[in-house]
Amino acid sequence: MKNKFKMIYKFILPVLVLVFMIPVGSQARDYSPVELEDQAQAQWHINYASYLIDIGKYFEALEQYDTAIDYSPVAKTRVNAMFGKAMVLSTFLDAPEKAADLYRMVGRNYPDYSDTALYRLGFLYYQMGRYDRAKSVFRQYLHYFPTGKFKYQAEAVISSMPVEQEQKPDQKTDQKPVQKPDEKTGEKIPEKIGKEPTLRVCLSRKVSSMTVTTGSGKDQICTDDLGCGRKYKVGMSGNNLTLDGRIVTATRIKFKSKGVLKVSYGSETKTVRGIINVSIRKGKLLILNLVEIEDYLRSVVPAESYASWPAEALKAQAVAARTYAYYQKMHRTHLFYDVYADTYDQMYAGVGREDKRTDQAVKQTAGHVLLYKDKPILSQYTANSGGFTADAKAIFGAGKAYLVAHEDPASLKGKMASWSKKYSKKDIESKLKKIGISVPGISSITALEKGPSGRIVKVRIKYKSGYRDLRTRTTLGSSRVLKLPDILLRIDKNGDYYTFKGRGWGHGVGYSQWGAAELGKSKKYDHILKFYYPGSSIKQLW
């Protein structure tokens, strides 16, 4: 059966890739200059969403897809963005039913793409193990689209599905009872796994050479079959790895030592625990550090917080960081890494960043993971909530019950709680023009849509030729035009100048690091975590 499934995936995956292609010269009609700008923006946001998925920013990717849907005048581009959003929801955010709703929406509103939407809906149910529902949808597909472009794929998947037999009440079975999957997602509910997980931490995939030595200078480094020594240099010769200048036949090299390993690549040098695994991927060296999750946290916790913070705040950070890493490990099984070693995921500086106080926080919470309905949560955290945490649905377009808006007065006592930025009208026009948005002669910038926390999700910019409605974070926010630290703000106009007075630093969703630092002075770590992730529970999984 496994081989049969592999053949189906091989048959289907090229189709899934094709429907994501961005259209060039789609509908045969003339577009206005503003529509052409909007289409260019939409394509940029779709491409950026793909990048965000690669670095584990799943909610942020949804936000980019929603921006593309808002901007694009082209139906195919909007549909591609909706398909992308559905993929993120089902694959990375444990929300397949929300993905199913998107496929149904495409089927209702975009008849030209209803065959693809119906096929994807069936395949989604197939992936969830809901075979009766999948068969029903695929049969609908074959009924409504007897000559559709996914006809053979639908037939192949139907024929591959197991035949479910009803067991009689007195029928005995030698099979052991299996763990029941979650009815909504098809995923097994995690039990205590016992063994501490090993993470695949991506140190780099952009260099063509690296060196590895022992951290102490005394212990030997050993490879699988290439001997032992105290220093090695890895390079490339075409598609082959080289070790100390000699081509090797191995496709990957693992370096092990009784002590720590010192790795140098590009301008980076890290001393790490665990194993270094080197291979070639896309013409560059892929350098992975295979390290147990608790050792990984010994570097992450002091990098993501200050070791001088209260002990309870450090323990809360340890649990949040552990949960984030474990969540990513569970959702990146099809990729070559679990987490990146930088702020794309969580900052990992190796042994050099470790501290006794944060080591103690990691040790005292060992194996503790945040769960919601018996599943690890995506433990989003932000530098400072500005006194009010954000609702994930309002910010990113998809919510979680444990990522909601609520007052957070402790964060106002921490650093990075407030800020102010001032720009001239001409400066704003110029910065928007650089990314392809023309708004000459701005007369006003006002809030158009706010979330439950008061954050301005969309703004309306009036200018001499009309107005443009823009998503604040994805257009004016921290990563683009005005680099605003947060969107919990007020917009004031004084002559030709606009002042953005805001609170908070980051997206505002989930755990506030500076808020936790204040709460840690008087509250226990479990209180802090349940405050920022309401409805969650803490369980020791290893």
Protein Blocks (a to p, Z undefined) as FASTA:
>chain_A
ZZmmmmmmmmmmmmmmmmmpccehiadcdddfklmmmmmmmmmmmmmmmmmmmnopaklm
mmmmmmmmmmpmcfklmmmmmmmmmmmmmmmnopaklmmmmmmmmmmmmmmlmmmmmmmm
mmmmmmnopaklmmmmmmmmmmmmmmbcklmmmmmmmmmpccdddddfklccfbdcdddd
dfklopacdddehiacdddddfbfcbfbdcdddfklmaccddfknopafbdcdddehjac
ceehiacfbfbdcdddfbdcdddehjbccddehjdddddeehiacddddddfklmmmmmm
mmmmcfkbcfklmmmmmmmmmmmmmmmmmmmmmbcbfbdcbfklcccebjmlgcfklmmm
mmmmgoiacdeehiacdddddfbeohpacdfklmnopacfklccdddfklmmmghkbccd
dddfklmmmmmmmnopacehiabdcdfbdcfkopafbdcdddfklccdddfklmmmmmlm
nopabfcdcdddehjaccdddededjhpajafklmmmmmmmpcfklmmmmmmghiacddf
ZZ
